[in-house]
Amino acid sequence: MSVATRNLLLFLVVAALIVSTGVLQSWNAALAIVNMGLISVVMALGVNIQWGYAGLYNVGTVGFVALGGLATALVSLSPVAGAWSAGGWRILGALVFGALIIAAAVFLYKRMAKGFARIAALAVLLVGGLFVYRTILDPAVAAVEAINPAVQGNIGGLGLPVLLAWPVGGLLAAGAGWLIGKTALGLRSDYLAIATLGIAEIVIAVLKNEDWLDRGVKNIVDIPRPVPYEVDLQASERFLSFISHFGADPVAASAITVKLMYAGLFLVVLLVLIWLSEAALHSPWGRMMRAIRDNELAAAAMGKNVTRRHLQVFVLGCAVLGISGAMLATLEGQLTPGAYQPLRFTFLIWVMVVVGGSGSNLGAVLGGFLIWYLWVQVEPWGNGLMHLVTLGMGDGPLKQHLLDSAAHMRLLVMGVILIVVLRFRPQGLIPGK
């Protein structure tokens, strides 16, 4: 069997699984899997660019996804009335002042000779700068958060179309990736993993606690949608007339129509990213990145700036992760900082890349759909299995324990899949070159 035929069969198997969900459960459930699968594939592409192209071990993907979600709020929400006059401009000024203090500290560190004088100068600059920074920031934050805190208490956004937030999310995550890369890419791979994980947790902590920015754990639940609401379709005479020809229920048909619209938008983004990724992978730049991945010392001996190329590919991967985060927040219509968990947005994405095939864009697509499908379906399968196992058992603590453990079946299955793939096919289902 040729490689192309085998790959086609793998995709057909995944498609058959999703279609079976539509037939046996509902097409709403199947399309929900498709939409989240498309977003998960974009996340997997971002990780694959960093790991598969350059061997960069980034386990802080959840932070870049969260920054993409933040971009949707900052771009698409309407500005909160009075927030900028109450303290928004002072907050912006405090942030600029903080950036200038950091830049001044870097300048002093580079220009002054080692010794007590440099340490003292840096200590005075940073401690004094922190005091002034908090003096400017704290009253402004309090003023903004006091504006209708039950439903607002933040600065809002720019009131622009939500689709513009997708590239902005990519830019925001890319900017954060550049700052992190300038600091952490000189570290060894295991230290880079620890650094990215810690920085991602800092990002999540900021989103959870800075109410003036995104309402923190109070959440933002009114992110605009690029597609119609279901209730608007149900009130449309044109839509009702159209579905009447099929004898479909208006409620189910409106939900399916909205999901199809989202799927179309996500598919366009995915196809563009795959086209760009494939073009980059097969360009001289892509061949250079694979050479660096395979042997950094040999590439450096040939005159390649390894650190600079690592920074490029790290920023590109972060940008793709930011786009996926903006797509996710748009689909959900809300920004929930507490929902950004490393298990979902780091571990699961890495499983998709490893199972699909590191360095392979088609592998990332296959792994994204397959693993997300199993992540969604394994839990109900586990419930059914546990009810079957405990069918003849009397009521008691053992039976209750087994039934309660069914919710963790997905974690067991993901671990087993990862172990099996690493043991018997470490290159993944569709290996990269």
C-alpha positions as CSV (number, residue, x, y, z in Angstrom):
1,M,0.0,0.0,0.0
2,S,1.4,3.4,-1.0
3,V,1.9,6.1,1.6
4,A,-0.8,8.3,-0.1
5,T,-3.3,5.5,0.0
6,R,-2.6,4.8,3.7
7,N,-2.9,8.5,4.6
8,L,-6.2,8.7,2.7
9,L,-7.5,5.7,4.6
10,L,-6.6,7.2,7.9
11,F,-8.5,10.4,7.1
12,L,-11.5,8.3,5.9
13,V,-11.5,6.4,9.2
14,V,-11.6,9.7,11.2
15,A,-14.3,11.1,8.9
16,A,-16.4,7.9,9.3
17,L,-16.2,8.2,13.1
18,I,-17.5,11.8,13.0
19,V,-20.3,10.8,10.5
20,S,-21.3,7.9,12.8
21,T,-21.7,10.4,15.6
22,G,-24.1,12.4,13.4
23,V,-26.1,9.3,12.5
24,L,-26.2,7.6,15.9
25,Q,-26.3,10.7,18.1
26,S,-27.1,14.0,16.3
27,W,-25.6,16.2,13.6
28,N,-25.4,19.0,16.1
29,A,-23.0,16.9,18.2
30,A,-21.0,15.9,15.1
31,L,-20.6,19.5,13.9
32,A,-19.6,20.6,17.4
33,I,-16.8,18.0,17.2
34,V,-15.8,19.2,13.7
35,N,-15.6,22.9,14.8
36,M,-13.6,22.2,17.9
37,G,-11.5,19.7,15.9
38,L,-10.7,22.5,13.4
39,I,-9.6,24.8,16.2
40,S,-7.6,22.0,17.8
41,V,-5.9,21.3,14.4
42,V,-4.8,25.0,14.2
43,M,-3.3,24.7,17.8
44,A,-1.6,21.5,16.7
45,L,-0.1,23.3,13.7
46,G,1.3,26.0,16.0
47,V,3.0,23.4,18.2
48,N,4.2,21.4,15.1
49,I,5.8,24.5,13.7
50,Q,7.9,24.9,16.9
51,W,8.6,21.3,17.6
52,G,8.4,19.5,14.3
53,Y,10.3,22.2,12.4
54,A,12.9,23.3,14.9
55,G,12.7,20.9,17.9
56,L,11.6,23.7,20.4
57,Y,9.9,22.2,23.4
58,N,7.2,24.7,24.3
59,V,4.9,23.5,27.0
60,G,3.4,27.0,27.6
61,T,0.9,26.8,24.7
62,V,-2.0,27.5,27.0
63,G,-0.7,31.0,27.6
64,F,-0.5,31.9,23.9
65,V,-4.0,30.5,23.3
66,A,-5.3,32.6,26.2
67,L,-3.7,35.8,24.7
68,G,-5.6,35.1,21.5
69,G,-8.8,34.9,23.5
70,L,-7.9,38.2,25.2
71,A,-7.6,39.8,21.8
72,T,-11.2,39.0,20.9
73,A,-12.3,41.0,24.0
74,L,-10.0,43.9,23.4
75,V,-10.9,44.2,19.7
76,S,-14.6,43.3,19.5
77,L,-16.2,44.6,22.7
78,S,-17.6,48.1,22.8
79,P,-15.7,50.6,25.0
80,V,-17.1,50.9,28.5
81,A,-18.6,54.3,28.9
82,G,-16.4,56.5,31.2
83,A,-13.7,53.8,31.7
84,W,-11.0,55.6,29.8
85,S,-11.7,59.0,31.4
86,A,-11.9,57.4,34.8
87,G,-8.6,55.7,34.7
88,G,-7.9,54.0,31.4
89,W,-5.4,56.6,30.2
90,R,-3.6,56.5,33.5
91,I,-3.4,52.7,33.3
92,L,-1.9,53.0,29.8
93,G,0.5,55.6,31.1
94,A,1.5,53.3,34.0
95,L,2.2,50.4,31.6
96,V,4.3,52.6,29.3
97,F,6.2,53.9,32.4
98,G,6.8,50.3,33.5
99,A,8.2,49.4,30.1
100,L,10.5,52.4,30.2
101,I,11.8,51.3,33.6
102,I,12.6,47.8,32.3
103,A,14.3,49.3,29.2
104,A,16.4,51.6,31.4
105,A,17.4,48.7,33.7
106,V,18.6,46.7,30.6
107,F,20.5,49.8,29.4
108,L,22.2,50.2,32.8
109,Y,23.0,46.5,33.0
110,K,24.7,46.5,29.6
111,R,26.6,49.8,30.1
112,M,27.8,49.6,33.6
113,A,30.7,47.4,34.7
114,K,30.1,44.5,37.0
115,G,30.3,45.3,40.7
116,F,28.4,46.9,43.6
117,A,27.7,50.1,41.7
118,R,25.7,48.4,39.0
119,I,23.8,46.3,41.6
120,A,23.0,49.4,43.6
121,A,21.9,51.5,40.6
122,L,19.7,48.7,39.3
123,A,18.1,48.2,42.8
124,V,17.4,51.9,43.1
125,L,15.9,52.1,39.6
126,L,13.7,49.1,39.9
127,V,12.5,49.6,43.5
128,G,11.8,53.3,42.9
129,G,10.3,52.6,39.5
130,L,8.0,50.0,41.1
131,F,6.8,52.4,43.7
132,V,6.0,55.1,41.1
133,Y,4.4,52.6,38.9
134,R,2.0,51.3,41.6
135,T,1.3,54.9,42.6
136,I,0.1,55.7,39.1
137,L,-1.6,52.3,38.4
138,D,-3.5,51.4,41.6
139,P,-5.9,54.4,41.8
140,A,-6.6,54.1,38.1
141,V,-7.4,50.4,38.3
142,A,-9.7,51.1,41.3
143,A,-11.5,53.8,39.3
144,V,-12.1,51.6,36.3
145,E,-13.2,48.5,38.3
146,A,-15.7,50.7,40.2
147,I,-17.7,51.3,37.0
148,N,-20.8,49.1,37.1
149,P,-18.7,46.1,38.4
150,A,-21.6,43.7,38.3
151,V,-21.5,43.6,34.5
152,Q,-18.5,45.7,33.5
153,G,-15.7,47.0,35.6
154,N,-13.2,46.9,32.7
155,I,-12.1,49.1,29.9
156,G,-13.9,47.2,27.2
157,G,-12.6,47.0,23.6
158,L,-12.4,48.9,20.3
159,G,-15.9,47.9,19.0
160,L,-14.4,46.4,15.8
161,P,-15.6,43.3,13.9
162,V,-14.7,40.2,15.8
163,L,-13.0,38.6,12.7
164,L,-10.3,41.3,13.0
165,A,-9.5,39.9,16.4
166,W,-8.1,36.7,14.8
167,P,-5.0,38.3,13.2
168,V,-4.7,40.6,16.2
169,G,-4.7,37.6,18.5
170,G,-1.9,36.1,16.4
171,L,0.1,39.4,16.6
172,L,-0.4,39.6,20.4
173,A,0.8,36.1,20.9
174,A,3.7,36.6,18.5
175,G,4.8,39.7,20.4
176,A,4.7,37.8,23.7
177,G,6.5,34.9,22.0
178,W,9.2,37.4,20.8
179,L,9.7,38.7,24.4
180,I,9.9,35.2,25.8
181,G,12.1,33.9,23.0
182,K,14.6,36.7,23.5
183,T,14.9,35.5,27.1
184,A,14.5,31.8,27.1
185,L,15.6,30.4,23.7
186,G,19.2,30.4,24.9
187,L,18.3,27.7,27.4
188,R,18.6,24.0,27.0
189,S,15.5,22.2,25.8
190,D,14.4,21.0,29.3
191,Y,15.0,24.5,30.8
192,L,13.1,26.0,27.9
193,A,10.1,23.8,28.7
194,I,10.1,24.9,32.3
195,A,10.5,28.5,31.4
196,T,7.6,28.5,28.9
197,L,5.4,26.6,31.4
198,G,6.1,29.2,34.1
199,I,5.5,32.1,31.8
200,A,2.2,30.6,30.6
201,E,1.0,30.4,34.2
202,I,1.9,34.0,34.7
203,V,-0.2,35.0,31.7
204,I,-3.2,33.0,33.0
205,A,-2.7,34.6,36.5
206,V,-2.8,38.0,35.0
207,L,-6.0,37.3,33.1
208,K,-7.6,35.9,36.2
209,N,-6.7,38.9,38.4
210,E,-6.7,42.0,36.3
211,D,-10.4,42.8,36.3
212,W,-9.9,46.1,34.5
213,L,-8.5,44.3,31.5
214,D,-10.9,41.3,31.0
215,R,-13.1,41.2,34.2
216,G,-10.9,38.4,35.6
217,V,-12.8,35.4,36.9
218,K,-16.1,37.3,36.5
219,N,-15.7,36.4,32.8
220,I,-16.8,38.2,29.6
221,V,-19.9,36.6,28.1
222,D,-20.9,39.0,25.4
223,I,-18.2,38.6,22.7
224,P,-19.9,39.4,19.3
225,R,-20.4,36.6,16.8
226,P,-19.4,36.7,13.1
227,V,-22.5,34.6,12.3
228,P,-26.2,35.0,13.1
229,Y,-27.7,33.9,16.3
230,E,-29.9,30.9,16.3
231,V,-32.9,32.9,17.5
232,D,-32.5,35.4,14.7
233,L,-32.6,32.6,12.1
234,Q,-35.7,31.1,13.8
235,A,-37.4,34.5,13.4
236,S,-36.3,34.9,9.8
237,E,-39.2,34.1,7.3
238,R,-36.7,33.4,4.6
239,F,-34.9,30.8,6.7
240,L,-38.1,29.2,7.8
241,S,-39.3,29.1,4.2
242,F,-36.1,27.4,3.1
243,I,-36.0,24.7,5.8
244,S,-39.7,24.0,5.3
245,H,-38.9,22.3,2.0
246,F,-36.9,19.7,4.0
247,G,-39.4,19.3,6.8
248,A,-36.7,20.1,9.3
249,D,-37.2,21.4,12.8
250,P,-36.4,25.2,13.0
251,V,-34.5,24.9,16.3
252,A,-32.3,22.0,15.2
253,A,-31.8,23.5,11.7
254,S,-30.8,26.9,13.0
255,A,-28.2,25.3,15.3
256,I,-26.8,23.2,12.4
257,T,-26.7,26.2,10.1
258,V,-24.7,28.3,12.6
259,K,-22.2,25.5,13.2
260,L,-21.8,25.1,9.4
261,M,-21.1,28.8,9.1
262,Y,-18.4,28.6,11.8
263,A,-17.0,25.5,10.2
264,G,-16.7,27.4,6.9
265,L,-14.8,30.2,8.6
266,F,-12.5,27.9,10.5
267,L,-11.8,25.8,7.4
268,V,-10.7,28.8,5.4
269,V,-8.2,29.8,8.2
270,L,-6.9,26.2,8.4
271,L,-6.4,25.9,4.7
272,V,-4.5,29.2,4.5
273,L,-2.3,28.2,7.4
274,I,-1.6,24.7,5.9
275,W,-0.7,26.3,2.6
276,L,1.6,28.8,4.2
277,S,3.1,26.1,6.4
278,E,3.7,23.7,3.5
279,A,5.3,26.5,1.4
280,A,7.6,27.4,4.3
281,L,8.5,23.8,5.0
282,H,9.6,23.1,1.4
283,S,11.4,26.4,0.9
284,P,15.1,27.0,1.6
285,W,14.1,28.4,5.0
286,G,12.3,25.2,5.8
287,R,15.2,23.0,4.8
288,M,17.5,25.1,6.9
289,M,15.2,24.8,9.9
290,R,15.1,21.0,9.5
291,A,18.9,21.0,9.3
292,I,19.1,23.0,12.5
293,R,16.6,20.7,14.2
294,D,18.6,17.6,13.3
295,N,22.0,18.9,14.2
296,E,22.4,22.4,15.7
297,L,26.2,22.2,15.9
298,A,26.6,21.3,12.2
299,A,24.2,24.1,11.2
300,A,26.1,26.6,13.4
301,A,29.4,25.4,11.9
302,M,28.0,26.2,8.4
303,G,27.4,29.8,9.5
304,K,23.7,29.6,10.4
305,N,22.5,31.8,13.3
306,V,20.7,29.1,15.3
307,T,19.3,31.3,18.0
308,R,17.9,33.8,15.5
309,R,16.2,31.1,13.5
310,H,14.8,29.5,16.6
311,L,13.4,32.9,17.6
312,Q,11.7,33.2,14.1
313,V,10.1,29.8,14.2
314,F,9.1,30.2,17.9
315,V,7.3,33.5,17.1
316,L,5.5,32.0,14.1
317,G,4.3,29.1,16.2
318,C,3.0,31.4,18.9
319,A,1.2,33.5,16.3
320,V,-0.7,30.4,15.1
321,L,-1.6,29.5,18.7
322,G,-2.9,33.1,19.2
323,I,-5.1,32.8,16.1
324,S,-6.5,29.5,17.4
325,G,-7.2,31.1,20.8
326,A,-9.1,34.0,19.1
327,M,-11.1,31.4,17.1
328,L,-12.0,29.5,20.2
329,A,-13.2,32.6,22.1
330,T,-15.3,33.6,19.1
331,L,-16.9,30.2,18.9
332,E,-17.7,30.1,22.6
333,G,-18.8,33.8,22.6
334,Q,-17.0,34.3,25.9
335,L,-13.7,34.7,27.6
336,T,-13.3,32.5,30.7
337,P,-9.7,32.8,32.1
338,G,-10.4,29.9,34.5
339,A,-11.0,27.5,31.6
340,Y,-7.5,27.8,30.3
341,Q,-6.1,24.6,31.8
342,P,-2.7,23.1,30.8
343,L,-4.4,19.6,30.5
344,R,-6.6,20.8,27.7
345,F,-4.5,23.4,25.9
346,T,-1.0,22.0,26.4
347,F,-1.0,18.2,27.1
348,L,-3.8,17.4,24.7
349,I,-2.3,19.5,21.9
350,W,1.0,17.7,22.3
351,V,-0.7,14.3,22.2
352,M,-2.3,15.5,18.8
353,V,1.1,16.4,17.4
354,V,2.9,13.2,18.7
355,V,0.1,10.9,17.5
356,G,-0.3,12.6,14.1
357,G,3.4,12.9,13.4
358,S,6.0,15.5,14.4
359,G,7.0,17.7,11.5
360,S,4.1,16.7,9.4
361,N,1.3,19.2,8.7
362,L,-1.0,16.5,7.5
363,G,-0.2,14.6,10.7
364,A,-1.2,17.6,12.8
365,V,-4.5,17.7,11.0
366,L,-5.2,13.9,11.5
367,G,-4.0,14.0,15.1
368,G,-6.1,17.0,15.9
369,F,-9.3,15.5,14.6
370,L,-8.7,12.0,16.0
371,I,-7.6,13.0,19.5
372,W,-10.4,15.6,19.9
373,Y,-13.0,13.1,18.7
374,L,-11.7,10.5,21.3
375,W,-11.5,13.2,24.0
376,V,-15.2,14.0,23.5
377,Q,-16.5,10.5,23.0
378,V,-14.5,8.4,25.4
379,E,-16.3,9.8,28.5
380,P,-19.8,8.6,27.4
381,W,-18.3,5.4,26.2
382,G,-16.7,5.0,29.6
383,N,-20.0,5.6,31.3
384,G,-21.7,2.9,29.2
385,L,-18.8,0.5,29.9
386,M,-19.0,1.0,33.7
387,H,-22.7,0.6,33.7
388,L,-22.2,-2.7,31.8
389,V,-19.5,-3.9,34.2
390,T,-21.5,-3.0,37.3
391,L,-24.8,-4.4,35.9
392,G,-24.8,-7.5,38.2
393,M,-23.3,-5.8,41.2
394,G,-25.3,-4.8,44.2
395,D,-25.4,-1.2,45.4
396,G,-22.4,-0.4,47.5
397,P,-19.2,1.6,47.7
398,L,-17.4,-0.4,45.0
399,K,-20.1,0.0,42.4
400,Q,-20.4,3.7,43.2
401,H,-16.6,4.1,42.9
402,L,-16.5,2.4,39.5
403,L,-19.4,4.6,38.2
404,D,-17.7,7.8,39.5
405,S,-14.4,6.8,37.9
406,A,-16.0,6.7,34.4
407,A,-15.4,10.5,34.2
408,H,-11.6,9.9,34.3
409,M,-11.7,7.3,31.4
410,R,-10.6,9.9,28.9
411,L,-7.4,10.6,30.8
412,L,-6.6,6.8,30.9
413,V,-7.3,6.5,27.2
414,M,-5.2,9.5,26.3
415,G,-2.3,8.1,28.3
416,V,-2.7,4.6,26.8
417,I,-2.8,6.1,23.2
418,L,0.3,8.1,23.9
419,I,2.3,5.2,25.3
420,V,1.2,2.8,22.5
421,V,2.2,5.3,19.8
422,L,5.6,6.1,21.4
423,R,6.3,2.4,21.8
424,F,5.2,1.0,18.4
425,R,5.1,4.1,16.0
426,P,7.2,6.9,17.6
427,Q,7.2,8.8,14.3
428,G,3.4,9.2,14.4
429,L,0.6,8.1,12.0
430,I,1.8,10.4,9.2
431,P,5.6,10.9,9.8
432,G,7.3,14.1,8.9
433,K,10.3,14.2,6.6
